[in-house]
Amino acid sequence: MITVVLFQLGGPDSQQAIEPFLYNLFRDPDIIDFPFARIAREPLARLVSANRAKKVAGHYGDLFKKFGGSPLNNNTHRQAQALEQELRRTGEAKVIVAMRYWHPLTEEAVAELARARASQIVLLPLYPQYSKTTTGSALNEWNRHFKRNGIPVHSIDDFHDYPPYITAQVERINEALPQFPAGEPVELVFSAHGTPANLVEKGDPYSPQVNASTRLVMEMGGWTHPHRVCYQSKVGPGRWLQPSLHTAIRELAAKKARNVLVVPIAFVSDHIETLEEIAHDAREEALSQGIERFAMTEGLNDSPAFISALAQLVRERTGVVSRH
């Protein structure tokens, strides 16, 4: 039986979970790394998570009411169910979810895997573009808990240029474009989660892969609309990837852009950074600065095209030939 482990960030599922979730995030050595970090990381994580929890409590509260919990967790479990169903078309399969910072945590996923009758294991982080802060962190945590037992393990480190994934992104954009008046130009803004700028300088491939994904989506889509790449979700005073989503909105407003469509190119599930940071905060900022129409593409979530892409990735990596 093929057993797939889907890795994702995770998200708090109640108001009480917000601060411990953020604490787990900010104590991650793959994210918080600086001289003497081994000593300062824990107290710093407690301080930052307590302050950050107060700032985001309102946004999370809105999401809890609307989605009955964490939308990221809900979407990831739906992806897991859909992927398992698709893989079972060609044989026995099980899909397990491993969240990095909230339940089901990685060690819980390892325990579940131990009960499965796996003949092959596929580690599949749900981050299209590789970064040490996301995919790297997820796989490091997995290796801290998983004891190899002779079962073949395949790791899919990124799928930023995988044609079926690009197809799924193009489909979402084509679904969103009819919201704008026919014949008018629409500014396509590809927004990715930011990372500290020094990671790229140290060779982290995340930013180049974001650019590559964007280029491939534009090529496959064949649109004539102008486009740009930006980054969001900066935390702390350090130097992060630029330009920011806020900068992009200000620049578009200054050039009198009327129509803006944001594409969350580095996210595969709707969650707080798309539903609140883009669809709510950035939208309000854009409209207040004179942009007439602002929209965001729906996350890939469990769209048939995206689930098919993930299944094809798994089959190719494990040597299973689809009968469909």
C-alpha positions as CSV (number, residue, x, y, z in Angstrom):
1,M,0.0,0.0,0.0
2,I,1.2,3.5,-0.9
3,T,1.1,5.8,2.1
4,V,1.3,9.5,1.4
5,V,2.1,12.0,4.2
6,L,0.8,15.5,3.4
7,F,2.8,18.2,5.2
8,Q,1.3,21.6,5.9
9,L,1.8,24.5,8.2
10,G,-1.3,23.9,10.4
11,G,-3.5,26.5,12.0
12,P,-5.1,27.1,15.4
13,D,-8.6,25.7,15.7
14,S,-9.8,27.8,18.6
15,Q,-9.0,31.1,20.3
16,Q,-7.1,29.2,23.0
17,A,-4.9,27.6,20.4
18,I,-3.7,30.8,18.7
19,E,-0.8,31.6,21.1
20,P,0.5,28.0,21.4
21,F,0.3,27.6,17.6
22,L,2.4,30.8,17.2
23,Y,4.8,29.7,19.9
24,N,5.4,26.5,18.0
25,L,6.0,28.5,14.9
26,F,8.4,31.1,16.3
27,R,10.5,28.5,18.1
28,D,11.2,26.6,14.9
29,P,15.0,26.6,14.4
30,D,14.5,26.6,10.6
31,I,12.7,29.9,10.8
32,I,14.3,31.7,13.9
33,D,18.0,31.3,13.4
34,F,20.6,33.9,14.5
35,P,23.7,34.0,16.7
36,F,23.0,32.6,20.2
37,A,19.5,31.5,18.9
38,R,19.8,28.2,20.9
39,I,19.7,30.3,24.1
40,A,17.3,33.1,23.1
41,R,14.9,31.2,20.8
42,E,12.5,30.0,23.5
43,P,12.0,33.2,25.5
44,L,11.8,35.2,22.2
45,A,9.2,32.8,20.9
46,R,7.1,33.3,24.0
47,L,7.3,37.1,23.8
48,V,6.6,37.3,20.0
49,S,3.7,34.7,20.1
50,A,2.0,36.5,23.0
51,N,2.2,39.9,21.2
52,R,1.3,38.4,17.8
53,A,-1.7,36.5,19.2
54,K,-3.3,39.8,20.4
55,K,-2.9,41.3,16.9
56,V,-4.4,38.4,14.9
57,A,-7.1,37.2,17.4
58,G,-9.8,39.2,15.6
59,H,-8.9,37.8,12.2
60,Y,-8.8,34.2,13.5
61,G,-12.0,34.8,15.3
62,D,-13.8,35.8,12.1
63,L,-12.4,32.7,10.4
64,F,-13.5,30.4,13.2
65,K,-17.1,31.7,13.0
66,K,-17.2,31.5,9.2
67,F,-15.5,28.1,8.8
68,G,-16.2,26.3,12.1
69,G,-12.5,26.1,12.8
70,S,-9.2,26.5,10.9
71,P,-9.8,26.8,7.2
72,L,-6.3,25.6,6.5
73,N,-6.8,22.5,8.6
74,N,-10.2,21.9,7.0
75,N,-8.9,22.3,3.5
76,T,-5.9,20.1,4.1
77,H,-8.0,17.2,5.4
78,R,-10.3,17.6,2.4
79,Q,-7.2,17.4,0.1
80,A,-6.1,14.3,1.9
81,Q,-9.5,12.6,1.5
82,A,-9.7,13.6,-2.1
83,L,-6.2,12.4,-2.9
84,E,-6.7,9.1,-1.1
85,Q,-9.8,8.5,-3.1
86,E,-8.1,9.3,-6.4
87,L,-5.1,7.1,-5.6
88,R,-7.3,4.2,-4.8
89,R,-8.3,4.1,-8.4
90,T,-5.0,2.4,-9.1
91,G,-4.4,0.5,-5.9
92,E,-4.3,0.5,-2.1
93,A,-3.5,3.9,-0.7
94,K,-3.7,5.9,2.5
95,V,-3.1,9.6,3.0
96,I,-2.0,11.0,6.4
97,V,-1.8,14.7,7.4
98,A,1.2,16.0,9.3
99,M,0.9,19.6,10.5
100,R,4.1,21.4,11.5
101,Y,2.8,23.7,14.3
102,W,-0.6,22.4,15.3
103,H,-2.6,19.2,15.5
104,P,-2.3,16.7,14.0
105,L,1.4,17.3,14.7
106,T,4.2,15.5,12.9
107,E,4.7,13.0,15.7
108,E,1.0,12.1,15.6
109,A,1.4,11.4,11.9
110,V,4.4,9.2,12.5
111,A,2.4,7.2,15.0
112,E,-0.5,6.8,12.5
113,L,2.0,5.7,9.9
114,A,3.3,3.0,12.2
115,R,-0.2,1.5,12.2
116,A,-0.5,1.6,8.4
117,R,0.5,-1.3,6.2
118,A,2.8,0.8,4.0
119,S,4.8,-0.7,1.2
120,Q,6.0,2.7,0.0
121,I,6.0,6.0,1.7
122,V,5.7,9.4,-0.1
123,L,6.5,12.6,1.7
124,L,4.6,15.4,0.0
125,P,4.9,18.9,1.5
126,L,2.1,21.1,0.2
127,Y,4.4,23.9,-0.6
128,P,4.9,24.2,-4.4
129,Q,8.1,26.2,-4.1
130,Y,10.9,24.9,-1.8
131,S,12.1,26.9,1.1
132,K,14.1,25.8,4.2
133,T,11.4,27.6,6.3
134,T,8.6,25.4,4.9
135,T,9.5,22.2,3.1
136,G,12.9,22.1,4.8
137,S,11.4,22.6,8.2
138,A,8.6,20.0,7.6
139,L,11.1,17.3,6.5
140,N,13.5,18.1,9.3
141,E,10.8,17.6,11.8
142,W,9.7,14.4,10.2
143,N,13.3,13.0,10.3
144,R,13.5,13.9,14.0
145,H,10.5,11.6,14.7
146,F,10.5,8.9,12.0
147,K,12.7,5.9,12.4
148,R,13.5,4.3,9.1
149,N,12.4,0.7,8.9
150,G,13.4,-0.5,5.4
151,I,10.2,0.7,3.7
152,P,11.1,2.8,0.6
153,V,10.6,6.5,1.3
154,H,10.2,9.0,-1.6
155,S,10.3,12.8,-0.9
156,I,8.8,15.3,-3.3
157,D,10.6,18.5,-2.4
158,D,8.8,20.9,-4.7
159,F,6.5,20.9,-7.7
160,H,6.8,24.6,-8.7
161,D,7.2,23.8,-12.4
162,Y,5.1,20.6,-12.6
163,P,2.7,21.1,-15.6
164,P,-0.4,19.6,-14.0
165,Y,0.1,22.0,-11.0
166,I,0.5,24.9,-13.4
167,T,-2.7,23.8,-15.2
168,A,-4.6,23.9,-11.9
169,Q,-3.4,27.5,-11.2
170,V,-4.4,28.6,-14.7
171,E,-7.8,27.1,-14.2
172,R,-8.3,29.2,-11.0
173,I,-7.3,32.4,-12.8
174,N,-9.6,31.7,-15.7
175,E,-12.5,31.1,-13.2
176,A,-11.8,34.5,-11.6
177,L,-11.3,36.8,-14.7
178,P,-15.0,36.9,-15.7
179,Q,-15.5,39.1,-12.5
180,F,-14.0,42.0,-14.5
181,P,-15.4,43.9,-17.4
182,A,-14.7,42.2,-20.7
183,G,-12.0,43.9,-22.8
184,E,-10.5,45.8,-19.8
185,P,-6.9,45.1,-18.7
186,V,-6.6,43.3,-15.4
187,E,-3.5,43.6,-13.3
188,L,-2.4,40.1,-12.2
189,V,-0.6,40.2,-8.9
190,F,1.1,37.0,-8.0
191,S,1.6,37.1,-4.2
192,A,3.8,34.7,-2.3
193,H,4.5,34.4,1.4
194,G,7.7,36.4,2.2
195,T,10.9,35.1,3.7
196,P,13.9,36.9,5.1
197,A,16.0,38.2,2.2
198,N,19.2,36.7,3.5
199,L,17.8,33.2,2.8
200,V,17.9,33.9,-0.9
201,E,21.4,35.3,-0.6
202,K,22.4,32.0,1.1
203,G,21.0,30.0,-1.8
204,D,17.4,29.3,-0.8
205,P,15.6,28.6,-4.1
206,Y,12.2,29.9,-3.0
207,S,12.1,33.2,-4.7
208,P,13.5,32.0,-8.1
209,Q,10.9,29.2,-8.0
210,V,8.1,31.6,-7.3
211,N,9.3,33.6,-10.3
212,A,9.4,30.4,-12.4
213,S,5.9,29.3,-11.4
214,T,4.6,32.8,-12.3
215,R,6.3,32.7,-15.7
216,L,4.9,29.2,-16.5
217,V,1.4,30.2,-15.4
218,M,1.5,33.3,-17.6
219,E,2.8,31.3,-20.6
220,M,0.2,28.5,-20.2
221,G,-2.6,31.0,-19.6
222,G,-1.7,33.0,-22.7
223,W,-3.2,36.2,-21.3
224,T,-2.2,39.7,-22.4
225,H,-2.8,41.2,-18.9
226,P,0.2,42.8,-17.2
227,H,1.5,41.0,-14.2
228,R,3.9,41.3,-11.3
229,V,5.2,39.3,-8.3
230,C,5.1,40.5,-4.7
231,Y,5.4,39.1,-1.2
232,Q,3.3,39.3,1.9
233,S,3.1,38.4,5.6
234,K,6.3,40.0,6.8
235,V,6.9,39.6,10.5
236,G,9.4,41.6,12.5
237,P,11.8,44.4,11.6
238,G,14.3,42.5,9.4
239,R,14.8,42.7,5.7
240,W,12.4,40.5,3.8
241,L,11.7,39.8,0.1
242,Q,10.5,42.7,-1.9
243,P,8.3,44.2,-3.2
244,S,5.5,43.8,-0.6
245,L,1.9,43.3,-1.5
246,H,1.2,46.7,0.1
247,T,3.8,48.3,-2.2
248,A,2.3,46.6,-5.2
249,I,-1.1,48.0,-4.4
250,R,0.2,51.5,-3.9
251,E,2.1,51.4,-7.2
252,L,-1.0,50.1,-9.1
253,A,-3.1,52.8,-7.5
254,A,-0.6,55.4,-8.6
255,K,-0.7,54.3,-12.2
256,K,-4.6,54.4,-12.1
257,A,-5.1,50.7,-12.4
258,R,-8.8,49.9,-12.3
259,N,-8.8,46.1,-12.1
260,V,-6.6,43.9,-9.8
261,L,-6.6,40.2,-9.4
262,V,-4.4,38.7,-6.8
263,V,-3.1,35.1,-7.3
264,P,-1.7,33.4,-4.2
265,I,0.9,31.6,-6.2
266,A,2.7,30.0,-3.2
267,F,-0.4,28.9,-1.3
268,V,-2.4,25.7,-2.2
269,S,-5.1,26.2,0.5
270,D,-7.2,29.2,1.5
271,H,-6.3,30.3,5.1
272,I,-5.8,33.4,7.1
273,E,-3.1,34.8,4.7
274,T,-5.5,34.6,1.8
275,L,-8.9,35.0,3.3
276,E,-8.0,37.8,5.6
277,E,-4.7,39.3,4.6
278,I,-5.5,39.4,0.8
279,A,-9.3,39.2,0.4
280,H,-10.0,41.5,3.3
281,D,-7.1,43.8,4.3
282,A,-5.5,44.2,0.9
283,R,-8.9,44.6,-0.7
284,E,-9.8,47.4,1.6
285,E,-6.5,49.1,1.0
286,A,-6.9,48.8,-2.8
287,L,-10.4,50.2,-2.8
288,S,-9.5,53.1,-0.5
289,Q,-6.7,54.1,-2.9
290,G,-9.0,54.2,-6.0
291,I,-8.7,50.8,-7.5
292,E,-12.3,50.0,-8.7
293,R,-12.3,46.2,-8.7
294,F,-10.2,43.9,-6.6
295,A,-10.5,40.1,-6.4
296,M,-8.5,37.1,-5.4
297,T,-8.4,33.7,-7.1
298,E,-9.8,30.9,-5.0
299,G,-7.2,28.6,-3.5
300,L,-6.5,25.4,-5.2
301,N,-7.9,23.6,-2.2
302,D,-9.5,20.3,-3.3
303,S,-10.1,21.3,-7.0
304,P,-10.1,18.2,-9.2
305,A,-7.3,19.6,-11.3
306,F,-5.0,20.0,-8.2
307,I,-5.9,16.7,-6.7
308,S,-5.2,15.0,-10.0
309,A,-1.8,16.8,-10.1
310,L,-0.9,15.5,-6.7
311,A,-2.0,12.0,-7.5
312,Q,0.1,12.1,-10.7
313,L,3.1,13.3,-8.8
314,V,2.7,10.4,-6.3
315,R,2.2,7.8,-9.1
316,E,5.2,9.0,-11.0
317,R,7.4,8.9,-7.9
318,T,6.3,5.4,-6.9
319,G,6.3,3.9,-10.4
320,V,2.5,3.3,-10.4
321,V,1.0,3.6,-13.8
322,S,-2.5,5.2,-13.9
323,R,-5.2,3.3,-15.8
324,H,-7.1,6.6,-16.5
